[in-house]
Amino acid sequence: MLTSILVHKGLRDTAKEIGNISSSTLSRVENGKMPDMETFLLLCNWLQASPSELFKKTEESEASFDFNTLETIEIQLRASKKLDPAVANALAELVKAAYRDNSQQSDNQQPD
């Protein structure tokens, strides 16, 4: 998840922006290591995401979503310094809703 952000920013700059986290800790998280609760909550706050949003979904109805695309769009919106955070969150929710609607329409059009 962090990889797409770190492509545009370095580890040190990102760690400094998050605050109270080292670049080595951020690197470990980026490489799939489980952060401690404090680090996890700092990342949630920085990403403007609730903790539940960062857990992988396994429900069948959500399995058909393209999470990589949704995740990338959401990260980019929330990371943009040009957007007010409330606008970024609203746009992210709008994109999610569009994906859900599209998925439901696709499910309804498929023969049983």
N, C-alpha and C positions, 0 to 999 in steps of 0.2 A: 504493500500500500504506500509506503513511504518512498519507494523507488522512483515513482513518477515525479514526486516533488523534488527529490534529491538530484534528479537529472538537471534541474534548472538552478539548484542551489547546492552548495557544498555542505558536508556534514557539520562543519564548524559553524557556518552561518545559520544553518537550521537549528542547531543545538542552542546557539545564542538567542535566536528568535523565540524558541520555546521557553527557555529560561530554566535554570535549576536542573539541567540534564547535560551530561558530557557527550562529546561527539562519539566517543567509544561506545557508550551505552546506546546511543542512537544507531550506530553501526550494527551492534548486536541485534537490536530489534528489527532493523531492516533485513538482517540475514535470518530471521525467523525465530530468534530466541524470545522466550516469554519475559516481558518486563515485570518488574515488581509493581505493586498496586500504585504506588506514588507516581512512578514513571508512566504507567498506563493512563492514569487520570490526567497527568500533564499533557500527554499526547491527545487524549480525547478533547481536552479543553482547547488545545492549539488547533486541532482539526475541526473544532466546533461540532463535534459529533458525540452523541450519547454513547456510553460504553456498549450498549446492546447493538448499536450499528456496526461496531467493529468485529463482532463475532460472525463467523460464517453461518449463513442460513442453510438449513437442510430440508426445509419443508418442500414437498413436491411442487406446490403451486409457485414457489419462488425459484425453483431449480432451473426453470426455462429462461429466466432473465439473464442477460449478458452482464454479469456482475463486474467484469473488468471494465467495460465501457461505462456503466453507471458509476462505478467507483472513481474512475478517472475524471469523469465530468464533475462529479461532486467535489473531489479534491481540488480540481482546478478552480471551480467557482469559489470555494471557501478560502483558497489560498490567494485569490486575487485581491490586491490592495486597492484596486479601482472600484470594487463593489462594497457597498455597505453590507455588513454581516447578515442583517435581516433579509436583504435582497438576495444575497447569495444562498441563504437557507431556503428562501421561498422558491428560487429557481431550481435548486436541487430537488426539492419536493415535487415541483411541477414535472421535472424530467422523470422522476421515479413513477409518478402517476401515469405519465404517458406510456412508459414501458409496461406498467401493469395493465393498462387499458389495451395496448397492442397485444400483449400476451393473451389476455382474455379473448380478444377478437380472433386471434389465431387458433386458440383452443376450440372456439365455437365453430370455426370453419373446417376443422379437421373431421373427417368421417370417423365414426366409431368403429 
